[in-house]
Amino acid sequence: MKPLSKIRAWMWLIILLGLFLVFSYLSYSPKPQYYPDYVTHSPSPTGVKAFYKYIEKEKAGERWNHPPELLKATVDRQLLVMVEPSFIPEKAEMNAYIRFMKAGNTIVLLQNNPQGMFDVKTGSVKPNKEMKIYTQEHTSNHAEIDSAVRLQTKKEDQVLLSDQAGPIAVKKSLGKGQLIVAVTPEWMTNDRLLKKDHLPLLFYLLNEEKANTILFDEYIHGGENASTFWNVYPMWFLLLVLQGILLIVLWLWAKGKRFGPIFEPREASVRFSDEGIHALAAWYLRGKRYHDSIKIQADYIKLVLKETWQIPYNREWKDLSSTFEKKWTGLSAYEINSFLTGLINILEKEKISKQEYLLWSKKLEELRKEVEG
């Protein structure tokens, strides 16, 4: 019977384990895949996959995942689309983009605020989501604009799109090529591509220059391509910072600075504590040497009187009543005379009891505090 019961227990355990696994599998819901904004492979509302797929099919669109130094700086009439870069490229990379344009190619930069890219200047305006957009031919379109800035232009710049607040898209000439800047990257996103007149306005910008090849720059969306602390600042500045840190460490070391808890040696505290006095007092108590202890205390009080009240050490206790009356203001003349008389009697005895010792030891301690206080 016992083997049968064990088999049943194992069967129930296997059944429960199987039910648990089935339930866990059915109830498991994987987290949705994360897609960065404005990337060409993102089907999320903030991606640009829909527009890229159309360009890829109809106009030979391609993704560009390489550094700008590898762009062909030849007159191939290429058009590079940069949608909301996640970082500002380094100076060498910006120069590579500029060489690409000067060779006869075009860059279309769609960025909410392109300040800092290709020396583009912007100015703040009051945002208005829905408005009329005017082309350079003065035709009006309806669109949504999230950006709170407008482009600042020069005389040689060509305004492609504008609204009541100012220029929205501007074309700049660089050598044989062109730079087209617009503050409306949201027009290209999947959820807003077909709203209002966003799609026609995008084609208006891309068709400004007849390009043989359209590239979508994905290099600017890679976080690993962003500038780090080591390449943002010049090497001389980093070397200066490192030398400063070393000098501070050496200075602290020379000054004897220590970090962490301070452990005081026992001998440093015992030397200046009352531990020796307590041990001596305990020895006198155990040996019942009360009279010797009182005499030592009285002699110590005389030393204190000499240092503090300038009373000579060799003066007798009976001659101190007038001085005590002037200095010991907390007691009356009668109390002072009574104290001195009692002290003289105690000191003249050969033996005293423990009660007398404790009483006069306390009184001498009060006198010491009065003198030293």
Salt bridges, closest charged atoms under 4 A:
GLU56 OE1 - LYS53 NZ 3.51
GLU130 OE1 - LYS196 NZ 3.27
GLU144 OE1 - ARG192 NH2 2.86
ASP146 OD1 - LYS129 NZ 3.14
ASP146 OD2 - ARG192 NH1 2.68
ASP157 OD2 - LYS172 NZ 2.67
ASP163 OD2 - ARG150 NH2 2.85
GLU208 OE2 - LYS171 NZ 2.95
GLU209 OE2 - LYS171 NZ 3.22
GLU218 OE1 - HIS221 ND1 3.17
GLU275 OE2 - ARG266 NH2 3.19
ASP292 OD2 - ARG289 NH2 2.70
GLU356 OE2 - LYS349 NZ 2.91
GLU365 OE2 - ARG368 NH2 2.34
GLU372 OE1 - ARG368 NH1 2.50
